[in-house]
Amino acid sequence: MYTNRPVLSIVLSIIAGVFVVVDGAVLWNEGWFLNLIHPGIGNFSLFYGQTEALEGFLIIALAFVMMVWPRTHLYAGLAIVIISVLSLPGGGGFFLGWVIGAVGGILGMVFRLQYYYPGPEEFRVARKLSWVVYGRPPVVQKSVESSPSEPVSNLRDSTQ
């Protein structure tokens, strides 16, 4: 069980993802308006706007993955850094989103999990809670061993 999560990395990655999504939406709208003026002029902005919006949503999704499953902090942080750098041709979230995303991803990669080891009280409580689900375990009584001086057969005679 983990006691901590990469909170700063998650917050920075979500902020970067929002910057990248907003920049993608601005590029998308710019391309749409340019295509209204003259068809074909705004195709570059349309393409980069769509891909940048998708990259921003991926950054936000990876930040939530890091929040829900903190064990994925290394791979999610690496993916956030790669996607942030890939958003550069479209503007990188006003050139601020990719920097914040790269910092958030690097913080996610260097994050160190702290493990929680339950003590005897938690084990006792967990054992009693398992009794609720599975029932109390049967009581096993110790068998009395016979000493070597006694006879092996202690069975009653059936004729008596």
WOSULBEL-V732026 format. One line per field, one symbol per residue. psi: psi as a letter, one per 30 degrees, with the letter a starting at -180 (. if undefined). burial: I if it has 9 or more other ideal C-beta (glycine too) atoms within 8 Angstrom, else O. A space follows every 50 residues. Layout:
BEGIN
psi: ???
burial: ???
END
This chain:
BEGIN
psi: kkfllieeeeeeeeeeeeeeeeeeeeeeeeeeeefeejkfegeeeeefee eeeeeeeeeeeeeeeeeeiffgeeeeeeeeeeeeeffefffhhhgeeeee eeeeeeeeegkkkklkjkaeeeeeeeeeefeeeflkkkkkkkkkkklffl lejgkkkff.
burial: OIOOOIOOIIIIIIIIIIIIIIIIIIIIIIIIIIIOOOOOOIIOIIIIII IIIIIIIIIIOIIIIIOOOIOIIOOIIIIIIIIIIOIOOIIIIIOIIIII IIIIIIIIIOIOIOOOOOOOOOIOOIOOOOIOOOOOOOOOOOOOOOOOOO OOOOOOOOOO
END
